[in-house]
Amino acid sequence: MHQSRTGCDTKNHDAETILARPDYWRSADDLEKTPEFRELMSREFGPNAQELASGEDRRTFIKLMGAGFALAGLAACRRWPDTKIVPFAQGQAGRSAGVPVHYATCVEVGGISWPVLAKSYDGRPIKLDGNPSLPFASGSNAVIQSRVLELYDPDRSRSLTKQGNPSTWTDFASWCGAAASRFKASGGAGLAVLVDESMSPTLDDMKSRFLALYPKARWASWNPMAADSAIAAGVAAFGSPFIAMPSLDAAKVMLVLDADLFGCPATGVAHARAWAKGRRIEESDPSKQTQSRMYVAEPSVTVTGMSADERFALRRSDIPVLAALVAKELGVAGGEALASTSRAAELLDAHGKEIFAQLVADLKSAGGSAVVVAGPMQDPATIALAAAINEKLGSVGTTVSYFAGPSVGCAAQLAQLAGDMSAGSIETLVMLGGNPSYDAPADLDFAGRLSKVKEVVHLSFYANETSSGSACTWHVPAAHSLESWGDGRAIDGSIVVQQPLILPIIDSEQGGRNALEVLALLTGDEQTSSYEIVRRAHMKVSGLSGTAFESWWRENLDRGYVEGTAMKASAVPAVNSTAIASLASAAAGLVGGKDAMEVAFLFDGKVADGRFANLGWLQELPDPATKITWDNALLMAPATMRAAGLANGDVVKVTAGGASMEAAAWALPGHAEHCASIALGYGRGEVAGRIAAGAGFNAYALRTVAGLGMAKVTVAKTGGTYSFAHTQDHGAADALIANVPTDGIQERLPALVRESSLENYKAHPDFARHVGHVAHRLSMWEESNLDGARYRWAMTIDLSACTGCSACVVACQAENNVPIVGKAMVARGREMHWIRIDRYFKGSSVDTPSGFAVQPMTCLHCENAPCEQVCPVAA
């Protein structure tokens, strides 16, 4: 099955070209102009939207807006920390009431720290934006923007407990001291620490101190979003676990194999910015203008796939076959077992073969300016073949670099720890962050094995599924990153410093500490504050002390990162084609027939692995592809849905081996056929918080250590139905302008989406003036109402670089504290976002859309809008 998205629909001014233009549609109802869609078009809001809010509706609104009210200032402010934090690029000794101050700090997502500028207003953090001092970081995504809302979440844990009963930090510190004395005698035998995966230099320093004191203890890290495939592929290809890092800004041709480079909450901003550099048209001479070209193969529809020039819709298990076919055409050895499977012969239809031939030609032509990127959820064979292709093209060191990775993957570390727990060899387990009882691979039965551990400590921001279990002895509320000192590494390896902007909102006797401080107690460290622990580690990094260190330290706080600490690329040996062939043979045995059903596991750009599920801004944000809010769904191609007799909202039972889950189905045009996909991180219970509770379906029930990326499944209809709230047709108006003469032809063109090929743009830079012509404009204002004004506000969006990721929607929400309204109100069409990102499918078939288009629709903010005088927040 093949879907293409060229982004190059010819929009010339001749009759033949205009008639050949594709249709643009938001949904199957829109394409088919069903009676339901026509009814929606006839009114502004959905059914019952005009009804007044009942008392229950108002109570629900207050419940949902808990963190938003705190962010707006209804919660009491706490004093600033006593330690000296440093404003970004200014040396104010104090602060001026009502004047915001910016501080350079960082927030960690998926083990990678993102450098940010935190805006503080009267001592309270209110906004996070990328730190422009690092070129790749002068932007942010929806998750980063929402981390400030997380700080004020009323559902965050506020009580330190022992065996479910109230306790204090003093009591916990005493227990840590006794435990340290006990384990020092045994060298740490029976002691284990499980941490969130992190690249923090200070955490590495504390790990070294811990293991030096307790050499027999076990240390493991866990990150549900980290797959072990890349490590296995690196070992096979190079003999060591090297991890690839693409440089999309240097690439003229890109082949992306099942990697949502732009939608990843941890790294998406950097990759999207790099890609945008090759898409922008800035040269004054149109004849010299060029754009990079991106091919994407993926099972579901992602932000990256929607941005591609050409796209292959393939099952996750079929993508290794595509990689092997590309390798074969380029003369790369190792993938023969995959390229010779029966599936390889039927993988692409006639149009797909045309695009494949163009792909191979483009790769050969670009040579070292091309790059192949394989996603972490892919089979190791795919990742290893990508490395071999990059070597053949001469891309290493130009469009892709390699860096040393961990020797053991997170899943392998967690499996080893779970085995020790099951064997009874772990007496005390200290978990510093994470939620493994919820998100660990199901076949590890982590929650069940936890009951075999005598003493369990869990430091966490929420009293989540792991903390609330009966096996947890101590639950310690964690400090937010805006409340504590720390550090980390950015995507390029640069060390970034995390400095607090506010004291922990919870009482000090109830916790409000981070992992560094708990480790200090466990090791009997002389330093017990995160401030001094971080400074000590940075003295080690810098090799400085005294006044020299103080000057260096202040400069780094002011800047937000430590200069000269970016990772240096590793020199890698030639790929081992024999080892790659072994991986390919193993992968070939997993390739099923074209009708074999499977489910691919995804991480979306909203809740990530589930840790952000209680943030209302993210839950109400429409998914960039499906436009569903407040839920995930079991996504399938429309043809697959019809073959199974399914309609949107039908509840199905998905079974993989001896495990099963229920989820509601949703048809997504452009999805690969004969498979399904579902985002992880949903399906949380009441313990997750009032926002997360009941949102979506828990797909972790089907995920195993050996199947982190996918599972072979059967899907059976249960007879139940489920109601989704989505916005894919919200705001729809009859934008198709009828009877617009162009060269004497009567046509219907979309008034909003106006796109052209690069070749046509060179010939007709003013093409947009000739598409979707509007006969006249009406204004409710006098044209001279702003005559003499000194400033007028305006905004432009470079649509050639816009991916539709929706980061701007949440950024606007954070800047203006726009309220969320909940699933029921969204279903009525009453969401309150000031920016809407319309997603369009292209073509005339719901089964085979020819591509995608995104169109941001912003609040005018032009000082000419009729809403200006009545805006309730004085925007």
Buried (B, 14 or more C-beta within 10 A) or exposed (E): BBBBBBBBBBBBBEEEBBEEBBBBBBBBBBBEEEEEBEEBBEEEEBEEEEEEEEEEBEEBBEEBBBBBBBBBEEBEEBEBBEEEBBBBEEEEEEBEEEEEBBBBBBBBBBBBBBBBBBBBBBBBBBBBBBBEBBEBBBBBBBBBBBBBBBBBBBBBBBBBBBEEEEBBBEBBBEBBEEBBEBBEEEEBBBBBBBBBBBBBBBBBBBBEBBBEBBEEBBBBBBBBBBBBBBBBBBBBBBEBBBBBBBBBBBBBBBBBBBBBBBBBBBBBBBBBBBBBBBBEBEEEEEEEBEBBBBBBBBBBBBBBBBBBBBBBBBBBBBBBBBBBBBBBBBEBBBBBBBBBBEBBEEBBEEEBEBBBEBBBEBBBEBBBBBBBBBBBBBBBBBBBBBBBBBBBBBBBBBBBBBBBBBEBBBBBBBBBBBEBBBEEBBBBBBBBBBBBBBBBBBBBBBBBBBEBBEBBBBBBBBBBBBBBBEBBBBBBBBBBBBBBBBBBBBBBBBBBBBBBBBBBBBBEEBBBBBBBBBBBBBBEBEBBBBBBBBBBBBBEBBEBEEEEBEEBBEEBBBBBBBEEBBBEBBEBEEBBBEBBBBBBBBBBEBBBEEEBBBBBBBBBBBBBBBBBBBBBBBBBBBBBBBBBBBBBBBBBBBBBBBEBEBEBBBBBBBBBEEBBBBBBBBBBBBBBBBBBBBBBBBBBBEBBBBBBBBBBBBBBBBBBBEBBBBBBBEBEBEEEEBEBBBBBBBBBEEBBBEEBEBEEEEBBBBBBBBBBBBEBBBEBEEBBEBBBEEEEEEEEEEEEEBEEEEEEEEEEEEBBBBBBBBBBBBBBBBBBBBBBBBBBBBBBBBBEBBBBBBBBBBBEEBBBBBBBBBBBEBBBBBBBBEEBEEEEEEB
